[in-house]
Structures are given as C-alpha cells and as structure tokens.
C-alpha cells in the first residue's frame, strides 16, 4: 500500500478513487490535516499507473469521463458486494474466532507462524523435553561427538534445519513475548505490503541469524527473536526512509527494543541468542533501507 499524492477536496478525491476502481486499481482515501485527502494505492504494482492517472486528473478534474466512471464504479462495487455476500454464505463465520487486533488486522501467515511455534512449544513441554523436537534444531547435539561448523545434516539435504530453530522456545515468557512481537510486526507487514514479502523476510532472516548463532554459540538455541529483530529493523528503516509505505514504529518502541537488545549482552541475561539478534537486526535494517531507495 502506497501514498501517491493528495487532493484538496474530499469530493474530488473520492471521484478519482472511483475512477481508479473502474481501471481495476484498488485504492482508498485518508484525510490528513496538513495536506488534505491522501490517495493510497493498495497494490504497489499499480502505483506507477495510478500516479500517471492522478497527474492527468489534476490537470482536468472536471472532465466528464471522471463523473461517468464514478457511476460505473458504484455499479461495479454493488456487484462485488453481492458476490462477496454470496461467497460468505458458503463459509463459516470466522470473524469471531480471529478478530482484527489493529487497523491492519491479524496476518494469515503471521497466525500460521504463531500456531506452529505454540505447537512446538507444547510438544516440548515448554522446552523441558527436547526429544520430540530434536529434528528442528540446526544440528543433532546428542550424538556424543563434538560438533563443528560442517552441519552434516544440512549438507545431506535437511535444509529445514536452517529455519526451524525459530519455532523452538524455552519457557512461557520466551514464547509469549516473541509471539506478541511477531503478531504486531508480522501483521503490519502483511497488512501494509504482502504475505509473500513477510514469508521471504522470515525465511532469509531466519536462515542467516540461525547460522550466525550456531557459529558463535553452538547448536543449543531456539526462538523467534532473531526474526522479530529483523522485522523490527525492516519496518524501522522502511518507515523512516519511505513514509509512503505505510510502515511505522513509534520512537519509544524502537528505543525500548534497542535497550533490550544491548541489555541481553550483560551477565544478568545469560543464555540469550545474541548472535541471532544482532544478525537479524542488521539484516532487517539493511533490507528496509535498500528497499526504500526505489521510492526516494
């Protein structure tokens, strides 16, 4: 979702979004006190086309075609609402099971990641019985032989071991805090951008941060926090350098997470996956900054 510009009058803004709707470009308007009515495009792939159309509209907003298309938009929306109502009748009502937690709702992929993490945590009895989940660690550390940097299981095709440590948690506080952060950060990326992007971010950051933690601290680790720090860094930089992306973190949130990041390096916080935290945060920040360059 991306902001492409502002129009001074609400009527003009809504006429233009109706025109976009007929052109198969989903959009909406939001009032911003300083600038007027902002036009947001839901699909980032349509931003360039919508920007061109906005320039033409500003040049001649009274052109009859815009009013004509607005009428067509009302008819198309009515048809779409009818189709949606018929579709909903065929499905069970899920809204009471998964109510939106914020303006962008609860992301589907985020929900799946949380369910997997909670399931793994329960299977391991909150990390007290690791036998049922040994296949999720980055390498088998129970064989008796000292481990090395070779990761033989991964070399023999068990590539999932680079990712699956993110689902392992030790204790209730560990999983509760990680899942709360994942819910908010993951859902924001899904709601403002896409589930596909979130999936790519999670896979890449998980693999790199897990390998880093193994390299610096050995194979006995787990948790979503490396990914959480990666998502935090991505949203922080993307929102800072590309405000039109719709991603935003309050400065106090960033400050709190950074303080916690450095606190985990102190002796009072033992057994923390600091390697995963550091690599995840840096990767997310670099990713967020580089992806913002396209829109600067």
C-alpha positions in Angstrom: 0.0 0.0 0.0 1.4 3.4 -1.0 0.5 7.0 -0.8 0.7 8.6 -4.3 -0.4 12.2 -3.6 -3.1 14.5 -2.1 -6.2 16.3 -3.3 -7.6 19.3 -1.6 -11.3 18.4 -1.7 -12.9 15.1 -0.5 -15.4 15.1 -3.4 -12.5 15.2 -5.9 -10.6 12.5 -4.1 -13.5 10.1 -4.0 -14.3 10.8 -7.7 -10.7 9.9 -8.5 -10.7 6.7 -6.4 -13.9 5.7 -8.2 -12.2 6.3 -11.5 -9.3 4.1 -10.3 -11.7 1.4 -9.3 -13.1 1.2 -12.8 -9.5 0.9 -14.1 -9.1 -2.1 -11.7 -6.8 -0.2 -9.3 -7.9 -0.7 -5.7 -7.4 2.5 -3.6 -8.7 4.5 -0.7 -8.5 8.0 0.7 -7.5 9.2 4.2 -7.8 12.8 5.5 -4.5 14.3 6.6 -4.9 17.7 8.3 -1.8 19.3 6.8 -2.1 18.1 3.2 -5.7 17.3 2.5 -7.1 14.0 1.2 -4.3 11.4 0.7 -4.8 8.8 -2.1 -3.4 5.4 -1.1 -3.0 2.6 -3.7 -3.5 -0.9 -2.2 -1.3 -2.8 -4.8 2.2 -1.5 -5.1 2.5 -2.9 -8.6 -0.2 -0.4 -9.7 1.5 2.6 -8.1 3.1 3.8 -11.3 -0.1 3.6 -13.4 -2.1 5.3 -10.6 0.4 8.1 -10.4 0.1 8.9 -14.1 -3.7 8.9 -13.8 -3.5 11.2 -10.8 -1.4 13.7 -12.8 -4.0 13.7 -15.6 -6.8 14.1 -13.1 -5.2 17.1 -11.5 -4.8 18.7 -14.9 -8.5 18.5 -15.7 -10.6 17.2 -12.8 -13.9 18.5 -14.3 -13.6 16.2 -17.4 -16.9 14.4 -17.9 -15.3 11.0 -18.1 -14.5 11.1 -14.4 -18.1 11.6 -13.4 -19.2 8.9 -15.8 -16.7 6.4 -14.4 -17.8 7.3 -10.9 -21.3 6.0 -11.8 -19.8 2.8 -13.2 -17.8 2.3 -10.1 -20.9 2.4 -7.9 -22.4 -0.4 -10.1 -19.3 -2.5 -10.0 -19.0 -2.1 -6.2 -22.6 -3.2 -5.8 -21.9 -6.3 -7.9 -18.7 -7.0 -5.9 -20.6 -6.7 -2.6 -23.3 -9.0 -3.9 -20.7 -11.6 -4.9 -18.9 -11.2 -1.6 -22.1 -11.8 0.3 -22.9 -14.9 -1.6 -19.4 -16.2 -1.0 -19.6 -15.5 2.7 -22.7 -17.6 2.9 -20.7 -20.6 1.8 -18.1 -20.2 4.6 -18.3 -20.4 8.3 -18.1 -17.1 10.1 -14.5 -16.8 11.2 -14.7 -13.2 12.4 -15.5 -14.3 16.0 -12.5 -16.6 16.0 -10.0 -14.1 14.7 -10.9 -10.5 15.4 -8.7 -7.7 14.0 -6.2 -6.6 16.6 -5.4 -3.3 14.9 -6.1 -1.3 11.7 -4.4 -3.9 9.5 -5.8 -7.0 11.2 -4.1 -10.3 12.1 -2.0 -11.5 9.2 -2.7 -15.0 7.9 1.0 -16.1 7.6 1.7 -14.4 11.0 -1.1 -16.5 12.5 0.4 -19.7 11.0 3.8 -19.0 12.3 2.4 -18.4 15.8 0.4 -21.7 15.7 3.5 -23.7 14.6 5.6 -22.1 17.4 3.0 -22.7 20.1 2.5 -26.3 18.9 6.3 -27.0 19.0 6.4 -25.4 22.5 3.7 -27.7 23.8 5.3 -30.8 22.2 8.5 -29.9 24.0 6.7 -29.2 27.3 7.9 -25.6 27.2 11.4 -26.7 26.3 11.7 -29.2 29.1 11.6 -32.3 26.9 13.5 -31.8 23.7 13.3 -35.4 22.4 10.1 -34.8 20.3 11.6 -31.8 18.5 15.3 -32.8 18.0 14.8 -32.7 14.3 14.1 -28.9 14.5 17.5 -28.0 15.9 20.1 -26.8 13.4 22.1 -30.0 14.1 22.0 -33.0 16.4 23.9 -32.2 19.5 23.1 -35.5 21.3 25.3 -37.8 19.3 28.2 -37.5 21.7 30.8 -36.3 19.2 31.8 -32.6 19.3 30.0 -30.5 16.8 31.8 -28.4 14.2 30.9 -25.9 11.5 30.1 -28.5 8.9 26.4 -29.1 9.8 26.3 -32.6 8.3 22.5 -32.9 8.4 22.1 -29.8 6.3 24.8 -30.9 3.9 22.8 -34.1 3.5 19.6 -32.3 2.5 17.9 -31.4 5.8 17.7 -27.8 4.8 14.8 -27.1 7.0 17.2 -27.1 10.0 18.4 -23.7 9.0 14.8 -22.3 9.5 13.1 -24.5 12.2 15.1 -23.3 15.3 12.8 -20.2 15.2 9.9 -22.4 16.3 11.7 -23.7 19.4 11.1 -21.8 22.7 12.2 -22.4 26.3 9.7 -21.4 28.9 6.4 -19.4 28.9 7.9 -15.9 28.9 10.2 -16.7 26.0 7.3 -17.7 23.7 4.8 -15.1 25.0 7.0 -12.1 24.3 8.2 -13.4 20.9 4.7 -14.2 19.7 3.3 -10.8 20.8 6.0 -9.0 18.8 5.6 -11.3 15.9 1.8 -10.7 15.9 2.3 -7.0 15.7 5.3 -6.7 13.4 4.3 -9.6 11.0 0.7 -8.4 10.7 1.8 -4.9 9.9 4.0 -6.1 7.0 1.2 -8.4 5.8 -1.4 -5.7 6.0 0.6 -2.8 4.6 2.6 -4.8 2.0 2.1 -8.6 1.4 2.2 -12.0 3.0 4.7 -13.1 0.3 7.2 -10.4 1.4 6.8 -11.4 5.0 7.5 -15.0 4.1 10.7 -14.1 2.2 11.8 -11.9 5.1 11.2 -14.7 7.7 13.0 -17.4 5.6 16.1 -15.3 4.8 16.5 -13.7 8.2 15.8 -17.0 10.0 18.5 -18.9 8.0 21.2 -16.2 8.4 20.5 -15.4 12.0 20.3 -19.1 13.0 23.6 -19.9 11.2 25.2 -16.9 13.0 24.0 -18.1 16.4 25.3 -21.6 15.7 28.7 -20.2 14.6 29.1 -18.0 17.7 27.2 -20.0 20.4 26.7 -23.6 19.4 23.7 -25.6 18.4 21.5 -25.4 21.6 19.4 -22.4 20.8 15.9 -21.5 19.5 13.4 -18.8 19.3 11.7 -16.3 17.0 13.6 -13.3 18.4 16.2 -13.1 15.6 13.4 -12.9 13.1 11.5 -10.4 15.3 14.5 -8.1 15.4 14.8 -8.5 11.7 11.2 -7.4 11.2 11.7 -4.6 13.6 14.8 -3.3 11.7 13.0 -3.6 8.4 9.9 -1.7 9.5 12.1 0.9 11.3 14.2 1.7 8.2 11.4 1.3 5.6 9.1 3.6 7.6 11.9 6.2 8.2 13.1 6.5 4.6 9.8 5.6 2.8 6.9 7.0 4.8 4.5 6.2 1.9 5.0 2.5 2.6 2.5 2.8 5.5 5.0 1.1 7.9 5.7 2.9 11.1 7.2 2.3 14.5 6.9 4.8 17.4 10.3 6.1 18.5 9.6 4.8 22.0 9.1 1.3 20.7 12.4 1.4 18.8 14.2 2.8 21.9 12.8 0.1 24.1 13.8 -2.7 21.7 17.3 -1.3 21.3 17.8 -1.0 25.1 16.6 -4.6 25.4 19.0 -5.6 22.6 22.1 -4.3 24.5 20.8 -5.5 27.9 20.9 -9.1 26.6 24.7 -8.8 26.3 25.1 -8.2 30.0 25.8 -11.0 32.6 22.3 -10.6 34.1 20.8 -12.0 30.9 22.5 -15.4 30.3 21.7 -17.9 27.6 20.4 -15.4 25.1 20.8 -15.8 21.3 22.7 -12.6 20.8 24.2 -13.7 17.6 20.7 -14.2 16.1 19.5 -10.9 17.5 22.4 -8.9 16.0 22.4 -10.5 12.6 18.6 -10.3 12.4 18.5 -6.6 13.3 21.3 -5.6 10.9 19.8 -7.7 8.0 16.3 -6.1 8.6 17.7 -2.6 8.7 19.7 -3.0 5.6 16.8 -4.7 3.8 14.4 -1.9 4.8 16.8 0.8 3.8 17.7 -0.7 0.4 14.0 -1.4 -0.4 13.1 2.2 0.3 15.6 3.5 -2.3 13.1 2.7 -5.1 10.7 5.3 -3.8 13.0 8.1 -2.7 
